[in-house]
Amino acid sequence: MPDHSTWPPTTPGRATTRWLLSTPGRTLTAHDGTPLPTTPGPGQFTRLARTAARHLAGHPDGTIVAGLIPFDEDTPAHLSLARPERWPRHGGHPTDSGNEPRHGSPTRPGLPCLPCLPCLPDAGPGAPEPPPDVYAALVEAARGAMAHGPLAKVVLARTLRIPVGAPPLEAAPALLSRLAAQDRRAHLFAATLPGHPGGAGPDVLIGATPETLLTRRGDTVVLHPLAGTAARHRHPGRDRAAARSLLGSAKDRHEHRIVVDALRTRLAPLCSRLDVPPSPTLHATTRLWHLGTVIRARLHHPPPDALSLAALLHPTPAVCGTPTTYARSLIRRLEPVPRDYYTGLVGWMDRAGDGHWVIALRCGRLDATHLRLYAGAGIVAQSDPVAELAETQAKFTTMLDALTATHDTARLSAESLR
């Protein structure tokens, strides 16, 4: 097995797109490629889908489009044509990633050779943006907006900027190793971005998301939206109680239903069959319980390709809100830090139009000196500002755990988030 301890590698004299997406049992990387042209602004996602299909048609089988799509169309996407370095080792199709194993320890092809906890100094206390009391006030402002307009839900994010003191390309492999170790069912991702002006080299977006936007194979598409969250507990009894409470929560089920109904409405005109379970089920990560619904659809012929579907569905109410226009406008007014690629998409599409796109959650952006973590909460009329603040704190812990060699984040969490 090749040594990927220097991920992502460089190839002198060639354009590079340094990108990794690892799902349980399979890992795909793309290091060299040709960037696709993109024009930020309204309609960017739809234009990208057409551009990607046109470029793939002129390339041999095995070529993919891979990269990042931002949360907002005013931020440029980063997609490239590439020859992937690694496909599933078991011989399966690359889109066989919708059903995660429930038992055993899924393997991570391509990740075992990543270094184990090296090159990552202890992180210092973080700077919350905005401070917790301000975030709680923003939640209250969002609830007020719902009382005087059509807004039914908005997702408000906050960030935590932590000094790391390691170059992004050195810190990324260590973070990937830790994220892989702490949650073997998560979708790991890492991708380089242009650095800040005057910065030292590229930034890296890195994370371990629980949420798949879509997997498309032929005329079949599978979605797995998550909305509604509760923190897990070390004590088994309290953990089971938290899961039961989430599953029975009227507020969280309402929030989840908003997401599912929106996806059903957008998909229905494209489908000859659309299977949407009537009730959500529990989805567990190491730190959190989520409400999830697996949606399966059979597409009309000719079926739209994976990137066209992503352009249609993104952003969902799970990461933005509804109605989308109102929610996005409120996000721009209230959030002090632009999201860029947080709650955007990470994924790929091949020449046949098959592909896999996940939502960039539980992630951070590494630059030369800091790691900026992102977390958000879905706000509805019944939301409690204190509870929503606690939800964002719980979501930070995925990356905070990865920053701490002992996996003991109590001190770091307390110092950073109070």
DRENTOR-599799 format. One record per residue (C-alpha): x, y, z. Coordinates in pm, whole numbers, plus 50000, padded with zeros to 5 digits. Example, Ala and Ser with C-alpha at 12.3 -4.5 7.8 and 13.67 -1.06 7.14 Angstrom:
<sites>
SITE / px / py / pz
SITE / 51230 / 49550 / 50780
SITE / 51367 / 49894 / 50714
</sites>
This chain:
<sites>
SITE / px / py / pz
SITE / 50000 / 50000 / 50000
SITE / 50145 / 50343 / 49914
SITE / 50246 / 50580 / 50190
SITE / 50000 / 50869 / 50212
SITE / 50162 / 51031 / 50515
SITE / 50236 / 51338 / 50302
SITE / 49876 / 51376 / 50186
SITE / 49804 / 51558 / 49973
SITE / 50107 / 51503 / 49747
SITE / 50221 / 51744 / 49480
SITE / 50319 / 51670 / 49124
SITE / 50576 / 51921 / 48992
SITE / 50472 / 52095 / 48672
SITE / 50109 / 51975 / 48677
SITE / 49784 / 52128 / 48791
SITE / 49667 / 51972 / 49114
SITE / 49335 / 51916 / 49281
SITE / 49406 / 51764 / 49618
SITE / 49092 / 51597 / 49738
SITE / 48984 / 51295 / 49943
SITE / 48646 / 51142 / 50023
SITE / 48644 / 50829 / 50240
SITE / 48330 / 50633 / 50320
SITE / 48321 / 50309 / 50521
SITE / 48502 / 50045 / 50318
SITE / 48626 / 50270 / 50037
SITE / 48844 / 50576 / 49982
SITE / 48877 / 50793 / 49673
SITE / 49147 / 51052 / 49617
SITE / 49221 / 51285 / 49326
SITE / 49553 / 51463 / 49319
SITE / 49606 / 51582 / 48962
SITE / 49349 / 51744 / 48742
SITE / 49224 / 52032 / 48534
SITE / 49006 / 52290 / 48714
SITE / 48664 / 52348 / 48561
SITE / 48578 / 52707 / 48476
SITE / 48323 / 52860 / 48711
SITE / 48150 / 53195 / 48743
SITE / 48015 / 53279 / 49089
SITE / 47670 / 53428 / 49114
SITE / 47308 / 53322 / 49062
SITE / 47284 / 52999 / 48863
SITE / 47643 / 52891 / 48935
SITE / 47545 / 52540 / 49047
SITE / 47335 / 52469 / 48737
SITE / 47608 / 52606 / 48509
SITE / 47863 / 52383 / 48682
SITE / 47651 / 52075 / 48620
SITE / 47630 / 52151 / 48247
SITE / 48002 / 52230 / 48230
SITE / 48096 / 51910 / 48412
SITE / 47883 / 51691 / 48184
SITE / 48025 / 51856 / 47873
SITE / 48386 / 51811 / 47982
SITE / 48336 / 51453 / 48100
SITE / 48185 / 51358 / 47763
SITE / 48516 / 51437 / 47596
SITE / 48728 / 51226 / 47832
SITE / 48776 / 50851 / 47866
SITE / 48597 / 50634 / 48119
SITE / 48760 / 50656 / 48459
SITE / 48772 / 51035 / 48455
SITE / 48569 / 51207 / 48724
SITE / 48476 / 51557 / 48829
SITE / 48565 / 51599 / 49196
SITE / 48581 / 51880 / 49445
SITE / 48383 / 52130 / 49647
SITE / 48062 / 52324 / 49597
SITE / 48009 / 52617 / 49836
SITE / 47705 / 52692 / 50049
SITE / 47630 / 53012 / 49859
SITE / 47645 / 53065 / 49482
SITE / 47838 / 53390 / 49534
SITE / 48138 / 53184 / 49651
SITE / 48335 / 53012 / 49370
SITE / 48313 / 52634 / 49346
SITE / 48629 / 52424 / 49317
SITE / 48575 / 52130 / 49079
SITE / 48834 / 51959 / 48863
SITE / 48856 / 51685 / 48603
SITE / 49078 / 51416 / 48748
SITE / 49183 / 51055 / 48725
SITE / 49113 / 50913 / 49073
SITE / 49405 / 50752 / 49252
SITE / 49205 / 50486 / 49430
SITE / 48869 / 50314 / 49369
SITE / 48703 / 50061 / 49601
SITE / 48941 / 49771 / 49660
SITE / 48659 / 49517 / 49686
SITE / 48564 / 49571 / 49321
SITE / 48232 / 49739 / 49392
SITE / 48091 / 50045 / 49223
SITE / 48212 / 50381 / 49361
SITE / 47856 / 50484 / 49445
SITE / 47802 / 50185 / 49676
SITE / 47821 / 50415 / 49979
SITE / 47459 / 50480 / 50072
SITE / 47421 / 50191 / 50315
SITE / 47662 / 50202 / 50606
SITE / 47735 / 49878 / 50790
SITE / 47569 / 49844 / 51128
SITE / 47803 / 49586 / 51274
SITE / 48175 / 49530 / 51291
SITE / 48452 / 49781 / 51215
SITE / 48440 / 49916 / 50861
SITE / 48780 / 49942 / 50700
SITE / 48923 / 50256 / 50542
SITE / 49112 / 50162 / 50225
SITE / 49387 / 50416 / 50175
SITE / 49375 / 50554 / 50528
SITE / 49567 / 50292 / 50735
SITE / 49900 / 50432 / 50614
SITE / 49819 / 50779 / 50734
SITE / 50034 / 50870 / 51033
SITE / 49895 / 50807 / 51380
SITE / 49874 / 51132 / 51578
SITE / 50189 / 51306 / 51447
SITE / 50267 / 51661 / 51340
SITE / 49986 / 51822 / 51535
SITE / 50079 / 52040 / 51832
SITE / 49837 / 52080 / 52120
SITE / 49572 / 52332 / 52023
SITE / 49523 / 52640 / 52234
SITE / 49196 / 52796 / 52354
SITE / 48966 / 52904 / 52076
SITE / 48792 / 53231 / 51996
SITE / 48416 / 53185 / 51940
SITE / 48260 / 53388 / 51658
SITE / 48016 / 53523 / 51766
SITE / 48044 / 53487 / 52144
SITE / 47788 / 53251 / 52301
SITE / 47564 / 53527 / 52438
SITE / 47553 / 53697 / 52101
SITE / 47466 / 53369 / 51928
SITE / 47178 / 53315 / 52170
SITE / 47054 / 53665 / 52086
SITE / 47072 / 53583 / 51714
SITE / 46857 / 53275 / 51773
SITE / 46601 / 53496 / 51944
SITE / 46616 / 53739 / 51651
SITE / 46552 / 53452 / 51409
SITE / 46250 / 53342 / 51611
SITE / 46122 / 53698 / 51594
SITE / 46159 / 53698 / 51216
SITE / 45945 / 53383 / 51198
SITE / 45666 / 53557 / 51385
SITE / 45644 / 53832 / 51123
SITE / 45695 / 53660 / 50790
SITE / 45694 / 53337 / 50588
SITE / 46015 / 53198 / 50740
SITE / 45956 / 52850 / 50889
SITE / 46317 / 52749 / 50964
SITE / 46666 / 52894 / 50944
SITE / 46999 / 52732 / 51024
SITE / 47234 / 52964 / 51212
SITE / 47605 / 52882 / 51231
SITE / 47886 / 52992 / 51459
SITE / 48259 / 52929 / 51442
SITE / 48548 / 52860 / 51676
SITE / 48894 / 52977 / 51571
SITE / 49168 / 52771 / 51736
SITE / 49544 / 52831 / 51708
SITE / 49713 / 52516 / 51580
SITE / 50060 / 52623 / 51474
SITE / 50119 / 52355 / 51209
SITE / 50114 / 52402 / 50830
SITE / 49782 / 52278 / 50684
SITE / 49939 / 52007 / 50469
SITE / 50122 / 51868 / 50774
SITE / 49827 / 51887 / 51012
SITE / 49570 / 51738 / 50770
SITE / 49696 / 51375 / 50780
SITE / 49696 / 51371 / 51160
SITE / 49342 / 51507 / 51173
SITE / 49226 / 51250 / 50917
SITE / 49377 / 50969 / 51126
SITE / 49205 / 51084 / 51440
SITE / 48871 / 51144 / 51269
SITE / 48887 / 50795 / 51117
SITE / 48964 / 50640 / 51454
SITE / 48690 / 50814 / 51649
SITE / 48398 / 50750 / 51407
SITE / 48431 / 50463 / 51162
SITE / 48093 / 50533 / 51002
SITE / 48152 / 50898 / 50913
SITE / 48230 / 51029 / 50566
SITE / 48582 / 51173 / 50592
SITE / 48681 / 51449 / 50352
SITE / 48973 / 51680 / 50288
SITE / 49035 / 51926 / 50006
SITE / 49284 / 52204 / 49946
SITE / 49168 / 52561 / 49886
SITE / 49347 / 52876 / 49781
SITE / 49520 / 53031 / 50080
SITE / 49447 / 53375 / 50215
SITE / 49634 / 53661 / 50040
SITE / 49988 / 53659 / 50169
SITE / 49935 / 53324 / 50341
SITE / 50174 / 53030 / 50331
SITE / 50033 / 52782 / 50082
SITE / 49679 / 52649 / 50043
SITE / 49415 / 52615 / 50311
SITE / 49260 / 52272 / 50373
SITE / 48893 / 52202 / 50441
SITE / 48871 / 51886 / 50650
SITE / 48595 / 51705 / 50837
SITE / 48391 / 51396 / 50916
SITE / 48031 / 51447 / 50807
SITE / 47742 / 51215 / 50896
SITE / 47518 / 51336 / 50614
SITE / 47487 / 51225 / 50252
SITE / 47302 / 51461 / 50022
SITE / 47268 / 51202 / 49747
SITE / 47411 / 50891 / 49587
SITE / 47313 / 50839 / 49222
SITE / 47364 / 50515 / 49029
SITE / 47188 / 50480 / 48696
SITE / 46823 / 50575 / 48741
SITE / 46832 / 50527 / 49119
SITE / 46904 / 50800 / 49371
SITE / 46928 / 50770 / 49750
SITE / 46919 / 51063 / 49993
SITE / 46975 / 51057 / 50368
SITE / 46883 / 51395 / 50522
SITE / 46950 / 51454 / 50891
SITE / 46773 / 51718 / 51101
SITE / 46706 / 51711 / 51473
SITE / 46999 / 51656 / 51710
SITE / 47073 / 51551 / 52066
SITE / 47403 / 51504 / 52248
SITE / 47504 / 51150 / 52340
SITE / 47612 / 51039 / 52690
SITE / 47883 / 50806 / 52812
SITE / 47639 / 50637 / 53049
SITE / 47437 / 50382 / 52845
SITE / 47112 / 50448 / 53027
SITE / 47132 / 50825 / 52980
SITE / 47234 / 50772 / 52619
SITE / 46928 / 50557 / 52549
SITE / 46709 / 50814 / 52723
SITE / 46852 / 51092 / 52505
SITE / 46778 / 50889 / 52192
SITE / 46421 / 50820 / 52301
SITE / 46370 / 51185 / 52389
SITE / 46492 / 51298 / 52046
SITE / 46275 / 51046 / 51865
SITE / 45970 / 51169 / 52057
SITE / 46049 / 51542 / 52040
SITE / 45772 / 51734 / 51864
SITE / 46009 / 52024 / 51796
SITE / 46279 / 51805 / 51638
SITE / 46031 / 51599 / 51437
SITE / 45879 / 51921 / 51303
SITE / 46225 / 52047 / 51206
SITE / 46299 / 51716 / 51035
SITE / 45966 / 51707 / 50851
SITE / 46038 / 52050 / 50699
SITE / 46354 / 51906 / 50541
SITE / 46193 / 51585 / 50416
SITE / 45890 / 51764 / 50268
SITE / 46113 / 52010 / 50082
SITE / 46322 / 51731 / 49930
SITE / 46008 / 51539 / 49832
SITE / 45870 / 51849 / 49655
SITE / 46192 / 51914 / 49462
SITE / 46245 / 51551 / 49360
SITE / 45889 / 51445 / 49274
SITE / 45873 / 51590 / 48919
SITE / 46185 / 51390 / 48826
SITE / 46072 / 51054 / 48962
SITE / 45866 / 50760 / 48846
SITE / 45883 / 50629 / 49202
SITE / 45958 / 50810 / 49527
SITE / 45973 / 50622 / 49859
SITE / 45969 / 50846 / 50166
SITE / 45922 / 50673 / 50504
SITE / 45649 / 50833 / 50716
SITE / 45869 / 50868 / 51026
SITE / 46239 / 50934 / 51087
SITE / 46479 / 50690 / 51250
SITE / 46780 / 50746 / 51472
SITE / 47126 / 50797 / 51325
SITE / 47419 / 50779 / 51568
SITE / 47763 / 50935 / 51554
SITE / 48023 / 50914 / 51829
SITE / 47899 / 51232 / 51992
SITE / 47546 / 51294 / 51862
SITE / 47207 / 51143 / 51787
SITE / 47029 / 51266 / 51473
SITE / 46689 / 51211 / 51321
SITE / 46733 / 51072 / 50969
SITE / 46519 / 50955 / 50679
SITE / 46647 / 50742 / 50392
SITE / 46470 / 50855 / 50073
SITE / 46488 / 50631 / 49765
SITE / 46376 / 50733 / 49417
SITE / 46361 / 50592 / 49064
SITE / 46428 / 50868 / 48811
SITE / 46248 / 50927 / 48483
SITE / 46451 / 50855 / 48170
SITE / 46685 / 51002 / 48076
SITE / 46785 / 51042 / 48442
SITE / 46950 / 51368 / 48546
SITE / 47314 / 51323 / 48647
SITE / 47440 / 51345 / 49004
SITE / 47565 / 51702 / 48979
SITE / 47241 / 51826 / 48823
SITE / 47051 / 51665 / 49111
SITE / 47287 / 51826 / 49361
SITE / 47233 / 52166 / 49198
SITE / 46857 / 52118 / 49228
SITE / 46858 / 52008 / 49594
SITE / 47135 / 52222 / 49744
SITE / 47108 / 52391 / 49988
SITE / 46845 / 52186 / 50168
SITE / 46648 / 52317 / 50467
SITE / 46875 / 52098 / 50682
SITE / 47161 / 52348 / 50631
SITE / 46984 / 52664 / 50516
SITE / 46615 / 52683 / 50608
SITE / 46286 / 52744 / 50432
SITE / 46177 / 52925 / 50228
SITE / 46534 / 52920 / 50095
SITE / 46545 / 53281 / 49978
SITE / 46429 / 53419 / 50313
SITE / 46654 / 53188 / 50513
SITE / 46963 / 53266 / 50306
SITE / 46898 / 53640 / 50338
SITE / 46872 / 53612 / 50717
SITE / 47190 / 53402 / 50732
SITE / 47380 / 53674 / 50547
SITE / 47253 / 53937 / 50788
SITE / 47309 / 53750 / 51113
SITE / 47617 / 53528 / 51074
SITE / 47939 / 53727 / 51130
SITE / 48168 / 53481 / 50946
SITE / 48098 / 53381 / 50581
SITE / 48036 / 53007 / 50550
SITE / 48227 / 52960 / 50224
SITE / 48238 / 52577 / 50202
SITE / 48084 / 52486 / 50537
SITE / 47742 / 52330 / 50462
SITE / 47848 / 52310 / 50098
SITE / 47906 / 51983 / 49915
SITE / 48203 / 51749 / 49878
SITE / 48185 / 51480 / 49614
SITE / 48237 / 51351 / 49265
SITE / 48063 / 51250 / 48942
SITE / 48177 / 51017 / 48666
SITE / 48113 / 51013 / 48291
SITE / 47796 / 50804 / 48332
SITE / 47647 / 51068 / 48559
SITE / 47680 / 50852 / 48870
SITE / 47820 / 51015 / 49180
SITE / 47823 / 51074 / 49550
SITE / 47783 / 51411 / 49727
SITE / 47801 / 51466 / 50102
SITE / 47732 / 51781 / 50302
SITE / 48037 / 51952 / 50455
SITE / 47951 / 51931 / 50826
SITE / 48158 / 51864 / 51142
SITE / 48448 / 52033 / 50970
SITE / 48710 / 52304 / 50989
SITE / 48928 / 52513 / 50765
SITE / 49302 / 52491 / 50830
SITE / 49524 / 52783 / 50739
SITE / 49886 / 52849 / 50829
SITE / 49815 / 52930 / 51194
SITE / 49457 / 52836 / 51287
SITE / 49178 / 52587 / 51246
SITE / 48835 / 52748 / 51217
SITE / 48561 / 52507 / 51322
SITE / 48198 / 52543 / 51213
SITE / 47873 / 52432 / 51375
SITE / 47510 / 52525 / 51323
SITE / 47163 / 52458 / 51459
SITE / 46823 / 52454 / 51293
SITE / 46603 / 52728 / 51437
SITE / 46225 / 52696 / 51432
SITE / 45956 / 52886 / 51620
SITE / 45977 / 52647 / 51916
SITE / 46356 / 52678 / 51952
SITE / 46515 / 52763 / 52286
SITE / 46830 / 52981 / 52246
SITE / 47013 / 52804 / 52530
SITE / 46939 / 52460 / 52381
SITE / 47047 / 52569 / 52032
SITE / 47372 / 52707 / 52173
SITE / 47433 / 52375 / 52348
SITE / 47369 / 52192 / 52020
SITE / 47641 / 52390 / 51841
SITE / 47879 / 52319 / 52129
SITE / 47808 / 51946 / 52099
SITE / 47873 / 51961 / 51725
SITE / 48211 / 52126 / 51777
SITE / 48328 / 51823 / 51976
SITE / 48382 / 51605 / 51666
SITE / 48672 / 51823 / 51558
SITE / 48777 / 51915 / 51912
SITE / 48825 / 51546 / 51990
SITE / 49045 / 51513 / 51683
SITE / 49262 / 51801 / 51805
SITE / 49328 / 51636 / 52140
SITE / 49558 / 51333 / 52148
SITE / 49393 / 51198 / 52462
SITE / 49041 / 51246 / 52316
SITE / 48959 / 51437 / 52636
SITE / 48803 / 51765 / 52524
SITE / 48656 / 51878 / 52855
SITE / 48925 / 52140 / 52921
SITE / 48942 / 52265 / 52564
SITE / 48564 / 52283 / 52533
SITE / 48524 / 52469 / 52860
SITE / 48798 / 52723 / 52785
SITE / 48687 / 52783 / 52428
SITE / 48312 / 52796 / 52457
SITE / 48228 / 52967 / 52783
</sites>
